[in-house]
């Protein structure tokens, strides 16, 4: 895959040099030749050809995460005291908070 990209960039660089060195050519034309014949098509080509590798990498990461989650689940099921429960304290979650608005009673 990269051999084709390197060969294509070689051809584009030679075209750019020919454009810049020719009597009727300009540096601006050489720049656009490099950009439109070289970098733009190659970036699209390498993105498309790299898609299967990206998919394999994402799938491998997802499989590792699923395996780690399954191992964590089995270790938590084997030893229920190993994990800390969020409400292990024994008091209600709002007991430590002070009320921000004081209650107002109706006068009778």
C-alpha positions as CSV (number, residue, x, y, z in Angstrom):
1,X,0.0,0.0,0.0
2,X,2.7,2.4,0.9
3,X,4.8,1.5,-2.1
4,X,2.1,2.8,-4.4
5,X,1.8,6.0,-2.4
6,X,5.6,6.6,-2.5
7,X,5.7,6.0,-6.2
8,X,2.8,8.3,-6.8
9,X,4.4,11.1,-4.8
10,X,7.6,10.6,-6.7
11,X,5.7,11.2,-10.0
12,X,3.9,14.2,-8.5
13,X,7.1,15.8,-7.3
14,X,8.6,15.3,-10.7
15,X,5.5,17.0,-12.3
16,X,5.9,19.8,-9.8
17,X,9.5,20.3,-10.6
18,X,8.7,20.3,-14.3
19,X,5.9,22.9,-13.8
20,X,8.2,25.2,-11.7
21,X,11.2,24.9,-14.1
22,X,9.4,25.3,-17.4
23,X,9.4,28.7,-19.0
24,X,5.6,28.9,-19.0
25,X,5.1,27.5,-15.5
26,X,4.9,29.3,-12.2
27,X,5.5,28.4,-8.6
28,X,1.8,28.9,-7.9
29,X,1.0,26.3,-10.6
30,X,3.6,24.0,-9.1
31,X,2.1,24.4,-5.7
32,X,-1.4,23.5,-6.9
33,X,0.0,20.6,-8.9
34,X,1.5,19.2,-5.7
35,X,-1.6,19.9,-3.8
36,X,-4.3,18.7,-6.3
37,X,-2.4,15.8,-7.9
38,X,-0.5,14.7,-4.8
39,X,-1.7,15.4,-1.3
40,X,-5.4,15.5,-1.9
41,X,-5.8,12.2,-3.9
42,X,-3.2,10.4,-1.7
43,X,-4.9,11.4,1.5
44,X,-8.3,10.1,0.2
45,X,-6.6,6.9,-1.1
46,X,-4.8,6.2,2.2
47,X,-7.9,6.9,4.2
48,X,-9.9,4.4,2.2
49,X,-7.2,1.7,2.1
50,X,-6.7,2.2,5.9
51,X,-10.3,1.5,6.8
52,X,-10.0,-2.3,7.3
53,X,-7.0,-1.8,9.6
54,X,-8.9,0.8,11.7
55,X,-11.9,-1.6,11.9
56,X,-9.7,-4.4,13.1
57,X,-8.1,-2.1,15.7
58,X,-11.5,-1.0,17.0
59,X,-12.8,-4.5,17.2
60,X,-9.7,-5.7,19.1
61,X,-10.1,-2.9,21.6
62,X,-13.8,-3.7,22.1
63,X,-12.9,-7.4,22.6
64,X,-10.3,-6.5,25.2
65,X,-12.8,-4.2,27.0
66,X,-15.4,-7.0,27.0
67,X,-12.9,-9.5,28.3
68,X,-11.9,-7.2,31.1
69,X,-15.5,-6.5,32.0
70,X,-16.2,-10.2,32.1
71,X,-13.2,-10.9,34.3
72,X,-14.2,-8.1,36.6
73,X,-17.8,-9.5,36.8
74,X,-16.6,-13.0,37.6
75,X,-14.2,-11.8,40.3
76,X,-16.9,-9.7,41.8
77,X,-19.3,-12.6,41.8
78,X,-16.8,-14.9,43.4
79,X,-16.0,-12.5,46.3
80,X,-19.0,-10.3,47.1
81,X,-17.1,-8.5,49.9
82,X,-14.3,-7.4,47.6
83,X,-16.3,-4.5,46.2
84,X,-17.3,-1.5,48.2
85,X,-21.0,-0.7,48.1
86,X,-21.8,3.0,47.5
87,X,-24.1,3.1,50.5
88,X,-22.0,1.1,52.9
89,X,-22.0,4.0,55.4
90,X,-25.4,3.2,57.0
91,X,-26.7,6.8,57.0
92,X,-28.9,8.2,54.4
93,X,-27.1,10.2,51.6
94,X,-28.8,13.5,52.6
95,X,-28.0,13.3,56.3
96,X,-24.8,15.2,55.9
97,X,-26.2,17.9,53.8
98,X,-27.5,21.1,55.3
99,X,-30.7,22.5,53.9
100,X,-30.1,25.6,51.8
101,X,-33.7,26.9,52.1
102,X,-35.2,26.9,55.6
103,X,-38.8,25.7,55.7
104,X,-41.4,28.3,56.3
105,X,-44.4,27.4,58.4
106,X,-47.8,28.9,57.9
107,X,-49.2,30.9,60.8
108,X,-52.5,29.7,62.2
